[in-house]
Amino acid sequence: MKTCVLAVTAGCLVGCVPVYERIPLADEAMAASSGVAMAELGKGRALYLAQCGRCHEPIPPSEVKIADWHLVLPGMCWNASISKEDEKSVTQYVLAAAKK
């Protein structure tokens, strides 16, 4: 019973954390492993939060399989009327953050 109560409490606490705090910041390790500049990853994160957050709560990238991101992002970017340049930034950020 104690384990169940702890699990529910932990789930509630995670749900109370603002979404922008659950979406990882771009860092040097992410830039090095992805080969994408920090500035580009930062731009992608900002776009991800702003654009994706217009329709739904952004999902932490690591909670979705990379193969699924490749399927989902193009359609979502199209629905959000994101330019191809911004789509590239969002994709680079999400894929780099998903590997973290």
Summary of the structure (lengths in Angstrom):
residues: 100
radius of gyration: 15.0
end to end distance: 33.5
largest distance: 51.3
contacts: 275
relative contact order: 0.19
helix: 73%
strand: 0%
